[in-house]
Amino acid sequence: MASLPNPPADTQTRADALREALATRVVVADGAMGTMLQAQDPSMEDFQQLEGCNEVLNVTRPDIVANVHREYFAAGVDC
């Protein structure tokens, strides 16, 4: 079995921080990402004619995706 490569230092730092948070408190995450993306009213062009395919927005409208993440973090979501 092949071994996994070592993650970059910043990835390891973030993983360590998440493990610490999980060990010391309740970590909050929310799964209504699709609802939040749809509320931004993306067009069919934004979806590349794939209506409701939110994953496409990562490429066509990263501003919408980033805005939703900012809203979650502003509300106090951890991840």
MARNU-291263 format. One record per atom (N, C-alpha, C): residue in one letter; chain; atom name; x, y, z; residue number from 1. Coordinates in pm, 1 decimal, padded with zeros to 6 digits. Example, Ala and Ser with C-alpha at 12.3 -4.5 7.8 and 13.67 -1.06 7.14 Angstrom:
! residues 2
<node code="A" unit="A" site="N" x="01319.0" y="-00569.0" z="00780.0" pos="1"/>
<node code="A" unit="A" site="CA" x="01230.0" y="-00450.0" z="00780.0" pos="1"/>
<node code="A" unit="A" site="C" x="01320.0" y="-00330.0" z="00780.0" pos="1"/>
<node code="S" unit="A" site="N" x="01285.0" y="-00225.0" z="00708.0" pos="2"/>
<node code="S" unit="A" site="CA" x="01367.0" y="-00106.0" z="00714.0" pos="2"/>
<node code="S" unit="A" site="C" x="01290.0" y="00003.0" z="00787.0" pos="2"/>
! end
This chain:
! residues 79
<node code="M" unit="A" site="N" x="00084.1" y="-00117.6" z="00000.0" pos="1"/>
<node code="M" unit="A" site="CA" x="00000.0" y="00000.0" z="00000.0" pos="1"/>
<node code="M" unit="A" site="C" x="00088.4" y="00123.7" z="00000.0" pos="1"/>
<node code="A" unit="A" site="N" x="00060.9" y="00216.8" z="-00090.2" pos="2"/>
<node code="A" unit="A" site="CA" x="00139.4" y="00339.6" z="-00100.2" pos="2"/>
<node code="A" unit="A" site="C" x="00108.8" y="00431.1" z="00017.4" pos="2"/>
<node code="S" unit="A" site="N" x="00208.8" y="00502.7" z="00062.0" pos="3"/>
<node code="S" unit="A" site="CA" x="00185.9" y="00596.7" z="00170.9" pos="3"/>
<node code="S" unit="A" site="C" x="00137.9" y="00729.8" z="00114.4" pos="3"/>
<node code="L" unit="A" site="N" x="00061.9" y="00799.6" z="00196.4" pos="4"/>
<node code="L" unit="A" site="CA" x="00012.4" y="00930.3" z="00154.6" pos="4"/>
<node code="L" unit="A" site="C" x="00123.6" y="01033.3" z="00167.6" pos="4"/>
<node code="P" unit="A" site="N" x="00127.5" y="01131.1" z="00079.4" pos="5"/>
<node code="P" unit="A" site="CA" x="00229.6" y="01235.3" z="00090.9" pos="5"/>
<node code="P" unit="A" site="C" x="00203.9" y="01321.1" z="00214.1" pos="5"/>
<node code="N" unit="A" site="N" x="00308.0" y="01382.8" z="00264.7" pos="6"/>
<node code="N" unit="A" site="CA" x="00292.1" y="01473.8" z="00377.7" pos="6"/>
<node code="N" unit="A" site="C" x="00222.0" y="01599.9" z="00329.5" pos="6"/>
<node code="P" unit="A" site="N" x="00120.4" y="01647.2" z="00405.3" pos="7"/>
<node code="P" unit="A" site="CA" x="00050.5" y="01768.4" z="00362.9" pos="7"/>
<node code="P" unit="A" site="C" x="00140.7" y="01891.0" z="00380.7" pos="7"/>
<node code="P" unit="A" site="N" x="00114.8" y="01998.6" z="00305.3" pos="8"/>
<node code="P" unit="A" site="CA" x="00191.3" y="02121.7" z="00324.1" pos="8"/>
<node code="P" unit="A" site="C" x="00176.8" y="02171.1" z="00467.9" pos="8"/>
<node code="A" unit="A" site="N" x="00273.0" y="02248.9" z="00514.1" pos="9"/>
<node code="A" unit="A" site="CA" x="00274.0" y="02295.0" z="00653.2" pos="9"/>
<node code="A" unit="A" site="C" x="00146.7" y="02369.4" z="00689.7" pos="9"/>
<node code="D" unit="A" site="N" x="00095.6" y="02455.9" z="00601.3" pos="10"/>
<node code="D" unit="A" site="CA" x="-00024.6" y="02531.3" z="00635.9" pos="10"/>
<node code="D" unit="A" site="C" x="-00145.4" y="02439.0" z="00649.3" pos="10"/>
<node code="T" unit="A" site="N" x="-00150.8" y="02334.0" z="00568.9" pos="11"/>
<node code="T" unit="A" site="CA" x="-00258.9" y="02236.1" z="00579.9" pos="11"/>
<node code="T" unit="A" site="C" x="-00249.0" y="02163.8" z="00713.2" pos="11"/>
<node code="Q" unit="A" site="N" x="-00129.1" y="02126.4" z="00751.7" pos="12"/>
<node code="Q" unit="A" site="CA" x="-00109.9" y="02058.9" z="00880.5" pos="12"/>
<node code="Q" unit="A" site="C" x="-00147.6" y="02150.5" z="00995.6" pos="12"/>
<node code="T" unit="A" site="N" x="-00111.3" y="02277.6" z="00986.7" pos="13"/>
<node code="T" unit="A" site="CA" x="-00145.6" y="02374.2" z="01091.8" pos="13"/>
<node code="T" unit="A" site="C" x="-00297.0" y="02386.1" z="01105.9" pos="13"/>
<node code="R" unit="A" site="N" x="-00366.5" y="02394.5" z="00991.9" pos="14"/>
<node code="R" unit="A" site="CA" x="-00512.5" y="02404.8" z="00996.3" pos="14"/>
<node code="R" unit="A" site="C" x="-00574.6" y="02276.8" z="01051.2" pos="14"/>
<node code="A" unit="A" site="N" x="-00521.2" y="02162.8" z="01012.3" pos="15"/>
<node code="A" unit="A" site="CA" x="-00572.6" y="02035.4" z="01063.0" pos="15"/>
<node code="A" unit="A" site="C" x="-00551.7" y="02026.4" z="01213.8" pos="15"/>
<node code="D" unit="A" site="N" x="-00435.8" y="02068.8" z="01260.6" pos="16"/>
<node code="D" unit="A" site="CA" x="-00408.5" y="02067.8" z="01404.3" pos="16"/>
<node code="D" unit="A" site="C" x="-00504.0" y="02160.8" z="01478.6" pos="16"/>
<node code="A" unit="A" site="N" x="-00530.9" y="02278.2" z="01421.6" pos="17"/>
<node code="A" unit="A" site="CA" x="-00622.9" y="02373.1" z="01484.8" pos="17"/>
<node code="A" unit="A" site="C" x="-00764.0" y="02315.4" z="01491.2" pos="17"/>
<node code="L" unit="A" site="N" x="-00806.8" y="02247.2" z="01385.0" pos="18"/>
<node code="L" unit="A" site="CA" x="-00939.1" y="02185.9" z="01386.0" pos="18"/>
<node code="L" unit="A" site="C" x="-00945.7" y="02075.2" z="01490.2" pos="18"/>
<node code="R" unit="A" site="N" x="-00842.7" y="01991.9" z="01498.2" pos="19"/>
<node code="R" unit="A" site="CA" x="-00841.2" y="01884.8" z="01599.5" pos="19"/>
<node code="R" unit="A" site="C" x="-00848.6" y="01943.0" z="01740.7" pos="19"/>
<node code="E" unit="A" site="N" x="-00776.5" y="02050.4" z="01764.5" pos="20"/>
<node code="E" unit="A" site="CA" x="-00780.0" y="02117.1" z="01895.4" pos="20"/>
<node code="E" unit="A" site="C" x="-00919.8" y="02169.1" z="01925.1" pos="20"/>
<node code="A" unit="A" site="N" x="-00981.9" y="02232.9" z="01826.7" pos="21"/>
<node code="A" unit="A" site="CA" x="-01117.5" y="02284.4" z="01845.9" pos="21"/>
<node code="A" unit="A" site="C" x="-01214.7" y="02170.5" z="01875.1" pos="21"/>
<node code="L" unit="A" site="N" x="-01203.9" y="02062.6" z="01800.2" pos="22"/>
<node code="L" unit="A" site="CA" x="-01293.3" y="01949.0" z="01820.8" pos="22"/>
<node code="L" unit="A" site="C" x="-01275.1" y="01885.7" z="01958.7" pos="22"/>
<node code="A" unit="A" site="N" x="-01153.6" y="01892.5" z="02011.2" pos="23"/>
<node code="A" unit="A" site="CA" x="-01124.9" y="01831.9" z="02141.4" pos="23"/>
<node code="A" unit="A" site="C" x="-01169.9" y="01919.9" z="02257.3" pos="23"/>
<node code="T" unit="A" site="N" x="-01190.8" y="02050.0" z="02231.7" pos="24"/>
<node code="T" unit="A" site="CA" x="-01216.0" y="02141.0" z="02342.5" pos="24"/>
<node code="T" unit="A" site="C" x="-01352.6" y="02207.6" z="02342.9" pos="24"/>
<node code="R" unit="A" site="N" x="-01427.9" y="02198.2" z="02233.1" pos="25"/>
<node code="R" unit="A" site="CA" x="-01557.7" y="02265.8" z="02230.0" pos="25"/>
<node code="R" unit="A" site="C" x="-01645.1" y="02206.9" z="02119.5" pos="25"/>
<node code="V" unit="A" site="N" x="-01766.7" y="02253.2" z="02114.8" pos="26"/>
<node code="V" unit="A" site="CA" x="-01858.1" y="02214.2" z="02008.3" pos="26"/>
<node code="V" unit="A" site="C" x="-01823.5" y="02297.2" z="01885.6" pos="26"/>
<node code="V" unit="A" site="N" x="-01801.4" y="02231.1" z="01773.9" pos="27"/>
<node code="V" unit="A" site="CA" x="-01770.4" y="02299.1" z="01647.8" pos="27"/>
<node code="V" unit="A" site="C" x="-01896.7" y="02298.6" z="01563.8" pos="27"/>
<node code="V" unit="A" site="N" x="-01933.6" y="02415.1" z="01513.1" pos="28"/>
<node code="V" unit="A" site="CA" x="-02058.1" y="02430.5" z="01440.3" pos="28"/>
<node code="V" unit="A" site="C" x="-02033.0" y="02436.7" z="01290.1" pos="28"/>
<node code="A" unit="A" site="N" x="-02109.1" y="02359.4" z="01216.2" pos="29"/>
<node code="A" unit="A" site="CA" x="-02110.2" y="02366.2" z="01070.1" pos="29"/>
<node code="A" unit="A" site="C" x="-02255.7" y="02359.8" z="01026.5" pos="29"/>
<node code="D" unit="A" site="N" x="-02287.7" y="02418.4" z="00915.4" pos="30"/>
<node code="D" unit="A" site="CA" x="-02424.7" y="02419.5" z="00866.8" pos="30"/>
<node code="D" unit="A" site="C" x="-02426.8" y="02371.9" z="00724.1" pos="30"/>
<node code="G" unit="A" site="N" x="-02530.5" y="02302.0" z="00685.9" pos="31"/>
<node code="G" unit="A" site="CA" x="-02535.0" y="02242.2" z="00554.2" pos="31"/>
<node code="G" unit="A" site="C" x="-02631.3" y="02305.3" z="00456.2" pos="31"/>
<node code="A" unit="A" site="N" x="-02678.0" y="02426.4" z="00479.3" pos="32"/>
<node code="A" unit="A" site="CA" x="-02774.7" y="02489.8" z="00388.8" pos="32"/>
<node code="A" unit="A" site="C" x="-02706.1" y="02571.9" z="00280.3" pos="32"/>
<node code="M" unit="A" site="N" x="-02593.1" y="02527.3" z="00236.4" pos="33"/>
<node code="M" unit="A" site="CA" x="-02515.3" y="02601.3" z="00135.5" pos="33"/>
<node code="M" unit="A" site="C" x="-02595.3" y="02621.8" z="00007.3" pos="33"/>
<node code="G" unit="A" site="N" x="-02662.4" y="02518.8" z="-00040.8" pos="34"/>
<node code="G" unit="A" site="CA" x="-02738.8" y="02530.3" z="-00165.0" pos="34"/>
<node code="G" unit="A" site="C" x="-02847.2" y="02635.4" z="-00156.4" pos="34"/>
<node code="T" unit="A" site="N" x="-02916.3" y="02640.6" z="-00043.6" pos="35"/>
<node code="T" unit="A" site="CA" x="-03020.8" y="02740.3" z="-00024.0" pos="35"/>
<node code="T" unit="A" site="C" x="-02962.5" y="02880.5" z="-00029.6" pos="35"/>
<node code="M" unit="A" site="N" x="-02848.2" y="02898.2" z="00034.6" pos="36"/>
<node code="M" unit="A" site="CA" x="-02783.1" y="03030.1" z="00034.6" pos="36"/>
<node code="M" unit="A" site="C" x="-02736.1" y="03068.1" z="-00105.5" pos="36"/>
<node code="L" unit="A" site="N" x="-02682.9" y="02972.7" z="-00180.3" pos="37"/>
<node code="L" unit="A" site="CA" x="-02639.0" y="03000.9" z="-00317.1" pos="37"/>
<node code="L" unit="A" site="C" x="-02757.7" y="03039.4" z="-00405.2" pos="37"/>
<node code="Q" unit="A" site="N" x="-02866.4" y="02965.5" z="-00394.2" pos="38"/>
<node code="Q" unit="A" site="CA" x="-02984.8" y="02994.2" z="-00474.6" pos="38"/>
<node code="Q" unit="A" site="C" x="-03043.9" y="03130.7" z="-00441.2" pos="38"/>
<node code="A" unit="A" site="N" x="-03030.9" y="03173.3" z="-00316.5" pos="39"/>
<node code="A" unit="A" site="CA" x="-03081.8" y="03303.9" z="-00275.2" pos="39"/>
<node code="A" unit="A" site="C" x="-03007.3" y="03418.4" z="-00343.2" pos="39"/>
<node code="Q" unit="A" site="N" x="-02887.9" y="03390.8" z="-00395.8" pos="40"/>
<node code="Q" unit="A" site="CA" x="-02810.7" y="03492.8" z="-00467.7" pos="40"/>
<node code="Q" unit="A" site="C" x="-02863.7" y="03512.4" z="-00610.0" pos="40"/>
<node code="D" unit="A" site="N" x="-02963.9" y="03433.5" z="-00648.6" pos="41"/>
<node code="D" unit="A" site="CA" x="-03032.3" y="03442.2" z="-00777.8" pos="41"/>
<node code="D" unit="A" site="C" x="-02938.0" y="03429.9" z="-00897.3" pos="41"/>
<node code="P" unit="A" site="N" x="-02859.5" y="03322.7" z="-00903.7" pos="42"/>
<node code="P" unit="A" site="CA" x="-02771.8" y="03303.3" z="-01019.7" pos="42"/>
<node code="P" unit="A" site="C" x="-02854.5" y="03277.9" z="-01145.9" pos="42"/>
<node code="S" unit="A" site="N" x="-02800.5" y="03319.1" z="-01258.9" pos="43"/>
<node code="S" unit="A" site="CA" x="-02869.7" y="03303.0" z="-01387.5" pos="43"/>
<node code="S" unit="A" site="C" x="-02839.2" y="03165.8" z="-01448.0" pos="43"/>
<node code="M" unit="A" site="N" x="-02914.5" y="03131.4" z="-01551.9" pos="44"/>
<node code="M" unit="A" site="CA" x="-02886.9" y="03006.6" z="-01624.9" pos="44"/>
<node code="M" unit="A" site="C" x="-02747.2" y="03012.7" z="-01686.4" pos="44"/>
<node code="E" unit="A" site="N" x="-02703.8" y="03130.6" z="-01726.0" pos="45"/>
<node code="E" unit="A" site="CA" x="-02567.7" y="03145.8" z="-01779.0" pos="45"/>
<node code="E" unit="A" site="C" x="-02465.3" y="03113.7" z="-01670.2" pos="45"/>
<node code="D" unit="A" site="N" x="-02492.6" y="03158.6" z="-01547.0" pos="46"/>
<node code="D" unit="A" site="CA" x="-02402.9" y="03126.6" z="-01435.0" pos="46"/>
<node code="D" unit="A" site="C" x="-02392.6" y="02976.2" z="-01414.6" pos="46"/>
<node code="F" unit="A" site="N" x="-02505.0" y="02905.2" z="-01438.4" pos="47"/>
<node code="F" unit="A" site="CA" x="-02507.6" y="02760.5" z="-01423.6" pos="47"/>
<node code="F" unit="A" site="C" x="-02459.0" y="02687.7" z="-01548.2" pos="47"/>
<node code="Q" unit="A" site="N" x="-02415.8" y="02759.6" z="-01649.2" pos="48"/>
<node code="Q" unit="A" site="CA" x="-02375.7" y="02702.2" z="-01778.4" pos="48"/>
<node code="Q" unit="A" site="C" x="-02485.8" y="02611.0" z="-01832.8" pos="48"/>
<node code="Q" unit="A" site="N" x="-02608.5" y="02659.7" z="-01821.9" pos="49"/>
<node code="Q" unit="A" site="CA" x="-02728.4" y="02588.9" z="-01869.6" pos="49"/>
<node code="Q" unit="A" site="C" x="-02756.4" y="02459.7" z="-01793.1" pos="49"/>
<node code="L" unit="A" site="N" x="-02691.9" y="02439.6" z="-01679.4" pos="50"/>
<node code="L" unit="A" site="CA" x="-02716.2" y="02321.7" z="-01594.5" pos="50"/>
<node code="L" unit="A" site="C" x="-02793.2" y="02368.9" z="-01471.2" pos="50"/>
<node code="E" unit="A" site="N" x="-02921.3" y="02393.4" z="-01488.9" pos="51"/>
<node code="E" unit="A" site="CA" x="-03002.5" y="02455.1" z="-01385.3" pos="51"/>
<node code="E" unit="A" site="C" x="-02986.9" y="02385.4" z="-01250.3" pos="51"/>
<node code="G" unit="A" site="N" x="-02957.6" y="02464.3" z="-01148.3" pos="52"/>
<node code="G" unit="A" site="CA" x="-02947.0" y="02413.8" z="-01012.8" pos="52"/>
<node code="G" unit="A" site="C" x="-02817.7" y="02341.9" z="-00979.6" pos="52"/>
<node code="C" unit="A" site="N" x="-02723.3" y="02336.3" z="-01073.0" pos="53"/>
<node code="C" unit="A" site="CA" x="-02595.4" y="02269.3" z="-01047.5" pos="53"/>
<node code="C" unit="A" site="C" x="-02502.7" y="02366.6" z="-00974.4" pos="53"/>
<node code="N" unit="A" site="N" x="-02518.3" y="02373.2" z="-00844.0" pos="54"/>
<node code="N" unit="A" site="CA" x="-02444.2" y="02471.1" z="-00763.3" pos="54"/>
<node code="N" unit="A" site="C" x="-02293.0" y="02457.8" z="-00775.8" pos="54"/>
<node code="E" unit="A" site="N" x="-02243.8" y="02338.3" z="-00801.5" pos="55"/>
<node code="E" unit="A" site="CA" x="-02099.9" y="02316.8" z="-00812.1" pos="55"/>
<node code="E" unit="A" site="C" x="-02037.8" y="02402.3" z="-00922.4" pos="55"/>
<node code="V" unit="A" site="N" x="-02111.4" y="02425.5" z="-01029.4" pos="56"/>
<node code="V" unit="A" site="CA" x="-02062.2" y="02505.5" z="-01141.9" pos="56"/>
<node code="V" unit="A" site="C" x="-02030.9" y="02648.5" z="-01097.5" pos="56"/>
<node code="L" unit="A" site="N" x="-02101.3" y="02696.7" z="-00995.7" pos="57"/>
<node code="L" unit="A" site="CA" x="-02080.5" y="02833.6" z="-00948.9" pos="57"/>
<node code="L" unit="A" site="C" x="-01939.7" y="02855.7" z="-00893.2" pos="57"/>
<node code="N" unit="A" site="N" x="-01874.0" y="02749.7" z="-00851.0" pos="58"/>
<node code="N" unit="A" site="CA" x="-01735.3" y="02764.2" z="-00805.2" pos="58"/>
<node code="N" unit="A" site="C" x="-01646.4" y="02818.4" z="-00915.7" pos="58"/>
<node code="V" unit="A" site="N" x="-01679.7" y="02786.3" z="-01040.5" pos="59"/>
<node code="V" unit="A" site="CA" x="-01601.0" y="02830.3" z="-01156.0" pos="59"/>
<node code="V" unit="A" site="C" x="-01657.5" y="02957.9" z="-01215.8" pos="59"/>
<node code="T" unit="A" site="N" x="-01789.8" y="02961.2" z="-01234.3" pos="60"/>
<node code="T" unit="A" site="CA" x="-01850.2" y="03073.9" z="-01305.4" pos="60"/>
<node code="T" unit="A" site="C" x="-01876.3" y="03194.9" z="-01217.3" pos="60"/>
<node code="R" unit="A" site="N" x="-01904.9" y="03174.0" z="-01089.7" pos="61"/>
<node code="R" unit="A" site="CA" x="-01937.3" y="03283.8" z="-00998.3" pos="61"/>
<node code="R" unit="A" site="C" x="-01873.0" y="03263.6" z="-00861.6" pos="61"/>
<node code="P" unit="A" site="N" x="-01741.0" y="03259.6" z="-00858.3" pos="62"/>
<node code="P" unit="A" site="CA" x="-01675.4" y="03240.7" z="-00728.0" pos="62"/>
<node code="P" unit="A" site="C" x="-01710.0" y="03352.2" z="-00629.1" pos="62"/>
<node code="D" unit="A" site="N" x="-01750.1" y="03468.4" z="-00679.5" pos="63"/>
<node code="D" unit="A" site="CA" x="-01790.2" y="03577.2" z="-00590.9" pos="63"/>
<node code="D" unit="A" site="C" x="-01913.2" y="03540.7" z="-00508.7" pos="63"/>
<node code="I" unit="A" site="N" x="-02008.4" y="03471.0" z="-00571.8" pos="64"/>
<node code="I" unit="A" site="CA" x="-02128.0" y="03426.1" z="-00499.9" pos="64"/>
<node code="I" unit="A" site="C" x="-02089.6" y="03324.8" z="-00392.0" pos="64"/>
<node code="V" unit="A" site="N" x="-02007.7" y="03229.2" z="-00428.0" pos="65"/>
<node code="V" unit="A" site="CA" x="-01966.6" y="03125.0" z="-00333.3" pos="65"/>
<node code="V" unit="A" site="C" x="-01890.6" y="03188.3" z="-00216.2" pos="65"/>
<node code="A" unit="A" site="N" x="-01797.6" y="03278.4" z="-00245.8" pos="66"/>
<node code="A" unit="A" site="CA" x="-01720.3" y="03344.7" z="-00139.9" pos="66"/>
<node code="A" unit="A" site="C" x="-01810.9" y="03426.6" z="-00048.7" pos="66"/>
<node code="N" unit="A" site="N" x="-01909.4" y="03493.7" z="-00106.9" pos="67"/>
<node code="N" unit="A" site="CA" x="-02001.2" y="03573.8" z="-00026.7" pos="67"/>
<node code="N" unit="A" site="C" x="-02080.0" y="03487.3" z="00070.9" pos="67"/>
<node code="V" unit="A" site="N" x="-02124.9" y="03372.7" z="00026.2" pos="68"/>
<node code="V" unit="A" site="CA" x="-02198.5" y="03282.3" z="00115.2" pos="68"/>
<node code="V" unit="A" site="C" x="-02108.2" y="03236.1" z="00230.1" pos="68"/>
<node code="H" unit="A" site="N" x="-01983.8" y="03201.7" z="00199.2" pos="69"/>
<node code="H" unit="A" site="CA" x="-01890.1" y="03162.7" z="00305.6" pos="69"/>
<node code="H" unit="A" site="C" x="-01869.0" y="03276.8" z="00404.3" pos="69"/>
<node code="R" unit="A" site="N" x="-01854.6" y="03398.7" z="00354.4" pos="70"/>
<node code="R" unit="A" site="CA" x="-01837.9" y="03514.2" z="00444.1" pos="70"/>
<node code="R" unit="A" site="C" x="-01958.2" y="03529.2" z="00535.7" pos="70"/>
<node code="E" unit="A" site="N" x="-02077.8" y="03510.2" z="00482.5" pos="71"/>
<node code="E" unit="A" site="CA" x="-02198.3" y="03521.7" z="00564.8" pos="71"/>
<node code="E" unit="A" site="C" x="-02201.0" y="03416.5" z="00674.0" pos="71"/>
<node code="Y" unit="A" site="N" x="-02162.7" y="03294.4" z="00640.8" pos="72"/>
<node code="Y" unit="A" site="CA" x="-02157.6" y="03188.9" z="00742.6" pos="72"/>
<node code="Y" unit="A" site="C" x="-02056.2" y="03222.3" z="00851.9" pos="72"/>
<node code="F" unit="A" site="N" x="-01935.8" y="03263.6" z="00812.1" pos="73"/>
<node code="F" unit="A" site="CA" x="-01834.0" y="03296.4" z="00912.4" pos="73"/>
<node code="F" unit="A" site="C" x="-01876.8" y="03415.5" z="00999.2" pos="73"/>
<node code="A" unit="A" site="N" x="-01941.6" y="03513.6" z="00936.9" pos="74"/>
<node code="A" unit="A" site="CA" x="-01990.0" y="03629.3" z="01013.2" pos="74"/>
<node code="A" unit="A" site="C" x="-02093.4" y="03588.5" z="01116.6" pos="74"/>
<node code="A" unit="A" site="N" x="-02169.1" y="03483.1" z="01086.1" pos="75"/>
<node code="A" unit="A" site="CA" x="-02270.5" y="03432.3" z="01180.8" pos="75"/>
<node code="A" unit="A" site="C" x="-02209.4" y="03344.5" z="01290.1" pos="75"/>
<node code="G" unit="A" site="N" x="-02079.7" y="03313.1" z="01277.5" pos="76"/>
<node code="G" unit="A" site="CA" x="-02011.7" y="03236.1" z="01381.1" pos="76"/>
<node code="G" unit="A" site="C" x="-01990.3" y="03089.5" z="01351.8" pos="76"/>
<node code="V" unit="A" site="N" x="-02015.0" y="03048.3" z="01226.6" pos="77"/>
<node code="V" unit="A" site="CA" x="-01990.1" y="02909.8" z="01190.2" pos="77"/>
<node code="V" unit="A" site="C" x="-01840.3" y="02884.5" z="01186.2" pos="77"/>
<node code="D" unit="A" site="N" x="-01798.5" y="02769.1" z="01235.0" pos="78"/>
<node code="D" unit="A" site="CA" x="-01656.3" y="02735.7" z="01239.3" pos="78"/>
<node code="D" unit="A" site="C" x="-01603.6" y="02684.5" z="01106.4" pos="78"/>
<node code="C" unit="A" site="N" x="-01680.4" y="02604.7" z="01037.7" pos="79"/>
<node code="C" unit="A" site="CA" x="-01630.9" y="02543.7" z="00914.0" pos="79"/>
<node code="C" unit="A" site="C" x="-01746.0" y="02509.1" z="00822.2" pos="79"/>
! end
